[in-house]
Amino acid sequence: MNLPNAQEEHLKGMVLPSTLFEELGLDYYGPIDGHDLPTLIKTLQNLKAQNKPRLLHIITKKGYGLNSAENDPCKFHGIAPATDGANNAVGLDSYSTVFGRWLVNAAAENKKLIAITPAMCTGSGMSEFEQKFPEQYFDVLPTTRYYFCRGWQRKD
């Protein structure tokens, strides 16, 4: 064992998150600004073209674009239904509903797709996915890190 090289790798791993993920076999990208939509969309399109495990690190600011949420992010922890100026619901689907619908449609086309949730099936919009694809659904509670690593290692 070459001690100077081992120390250098250890220090590098403490500073650069990509090192950890590359050791796990994932290509790491980021962090990128999740509010810069043109860059985010272009990055997602580029990553979609790759046929290997990858991880995209996106940084966002809670409540971005809504002054009251930016000033008091704890008050806006969950997302309430969309309303008009008079506090009347406008009938838009929630982000979780849209995501859940997409997840079910994507899994119908790709049997390798899995969904991992940390004890938030309903809140993350995965209830229908859990019912339709129970073998591809994992509710991992506090073991999220372990199952994240196991999820990308699936061979089937």
VMD Tcl script that draws the C-alpha trace (Angstrom):
set ca {
  {0.00 0.00 0.00}
  {1.34 3.40 -0.97}
  {0.51 5.61 2.03}
  {0.83 9.01 0.32}
  {-1.51 7.90 -2.50}
  {-4.00 6.40 -0.02}
  {-4.04 9.63 1.99}
  {-4.49 11.68 -1.16}
  {-7.44 9.50 -2.26}
  {-9.00 9.75 1.21}
  {-8.72 13.55 1.23}
  {-10.06 13.75 -2.30}
  {-13.06 11.62 -1.28}
  {-13.83 13.96 1.62}
  {-13.91 17.00 -0.67}
  {-15.27 15.69 -3.96}
  {-18.61 13.86 -3.80}
  {-18.02 12.38 -7.24}
  {-15.31 10.11 -5.85}
  {-17.73 8.25 -3.58}
  {-20.26 7.67 -6.34}
  {-17.61 6.68 -8.87}
  {-16.37 4.07 -6.39}
  {-19.94 2.70 -6.37}
  {-19.95 2.53 -10.17}
  {-22.06 5.65 -10.74}
  {-21.04 8.56 -12.89}
  {-21.64 11.69 -10.81}
  {-22.73 14.99 -12.36}
  {-23.19 18.23 -10.55}
  {-24.05 19.98 -8.54}
  {-26.13 22.09 -10.90}
  {-28.65 24.86 -10.26}
  {-32.12 23.31 -10.39}
  {-33.68 26.70 -11.07}
  {-31.70 27.23 -14.27}
  {-34.20 25.38 -16.46}
  {-32.33 25.61 -19.79}
  {-29.21 24.10 -18.23}
  {-31.21 21.52 -16.27}
  {-33.14 20.39 -19.36}
  {-29.99 20.18 -21.49}
  {-28.21 18.20 -18.76}
  {-31.13 15.77 -18.41}
  {-31.25 15.28 -22.19}
  {-27.50 14.55 -22.26}
  {-27.75 12.12 -19.35}
  {-30.75 10.37 -20.90}
  {-28.58 9.44 -23.88}
  {-26.13 7.54 -21.67}
  {-26.60 3.85 -21.11}
  {-24.97 3.48 -17.71}
  {-25.73 4.24 -14.06}
  {-25.51 7.95 -13.29}
  {-26.38 10.36 -10.52}
  {-27.31 14.01 -11.05}
  {-26.92 16.32 -8.05}
  {-29.40 19.22 -8.34}
  {-29.49 22.09 -5.87}
  {-32.69 24.07 -5.41}
  {-33.88 26.67 -2.96}
  {-37.08 25.81 -1.12}
  {-39.88 28.14 -2.20}
  {-37.86 29.62 -5.06}
  {-39.83 32.29 -6.90}
  {-42.47 32.78 -4.20}
  {-41.29 35.49 -1.82}
  {-43.40 34.35 1.12}
  {-42.03 30.79 0.79}
  {-38.44 31.96 0.38}
  {-38.77 34.08 3.52}
  {-40.41 31.32 5.60}
  {-39.53 27.91 4.09}
  {-40.69 25.93 7.14}
  {-44.22 27.29 6.75}
  {-44.23 26.04 3.17}
  {-42.78 22.58 3.82}
  {-45.58 20.76 1.99}
  {-47.19 21.86 -1.22}
  {-50.83 22.91 -0.90}
  {-53.22 22.76 -3.86}
  {-52.82 25.61 -6.35}
  {-55.14 28.55 -5.76}
  {-56.10 31.73 -7.53}
  {-55.73 35.15 -5.91}
  {-58.89 34.60 -3.83}
  {-57.65 31.30 -2.33}
  {-59.94 29.19 -4.52}
  {-58.50 25.87 -5.72}
  {-57.77 25.99 -9.45}
  {-57.86 22.23 -10.05}
  {-54.27 21.62 -11.09}
  {-52.70 18.26 -10.29}
  {-50.06 18.27 -7.58}
  {-46.42 17.58 -8.42}
  {-46.72 14.23 -6.63}
  {-49.73 13.25 -8.76}
  {-47.95 14.17 -11.98}
  {-44.80 12.33 -10.90}
  {-46.78 9.23 -9.87}
  {-48.59 9.14 -13.21}
  {-45.28 9.46 -15.08}
  {-43.70 6.72 -12.93}
  {-46.51 4.25 -13.70}
  {-46.34 5.01 -17.44}
  {-42.54 4.70 -17.51}
  {-42.61 1.39 -15.57}
  {-45.16 -0.03 -18.01}
  {-42.56 0.47 -20.76}
  {-39.44 -0.41 -18.72}
  {-39.57 -3.43 -16.43}
  {-36.10 -2.52 -15.06}
  {-37.37 0.74 -13.55}
  {-37.67 0.63 -9.78}
  {-39.08 3.12 -7.29}
  {-37.51 3.67 -3.87}
  {-39.27 5.78 -1.24}
  {-38.36 6.54 2.38}
  {-41.75 5.75 3.97}
  {-43.66 8.31 1.92}
  {-45.59 6.26 -0.65}
  {-48.68 8.46 -0.78}
  {-46.88 11.77 -0.29}
  {-44.46 11.01 -3.10}
  {-47.22 9.96 -5.50}
  {-46.20 6.28 -5.63}
  {-49.40 4.59 -4.38}
  {-50.56 3.47 -7.83}
  {-47.03 2.35 -8.71}
  {-46.88 0.26 -5.53}
  {-50.16 -1.47 -6.47}
  {-49.31 -2.09 -10.13}
  {-45.60 -2.92 -9.76}
  {-45.07 -4.38 -6.26}
  {-41.88 -6.23 -7.29}
  {-40.35 -2.95 -8.48}
  {-41.36 -0.87 -5.45}
  {-39.25 -0.50 -2.31}
  {-40.32 1.39 0.81}
  {-37.07 1.55 2.74}
  {-37.81 3.69 5.79}
  {-34.53 4.71 7.47}
  {-32.40 2.37 5.33}
  {-32.62 4.64 2.29}
  {-28.87 4.77 1.68}
  {-28.56 1.00 1.64}
  {-31.41 0.48 -0.79}
  {-30.30 3.33 -3.01}
  {-27.04 1.45 -3.49}
  {-28.87 -1.87 -3.98}
  {-31.30 -0.35 -6.48}
  {-28.70 0.57 -9.06}
  {-26.97 -2.82 -8.67}
  {-29.98 -4.78 -9.95}
  {-28.99 -6.96 -12.89}
  {-32.45 -7.92 -14.15}
}
mol new
graphics top color blue
foreach p $ca { graphics top sphere $p radius 0.5 }
foreach p [lrange $ca 0 end-1] q [lrange $ca 1 end] { graphics top cylinder $p $q radius 0.2 }
display resetview
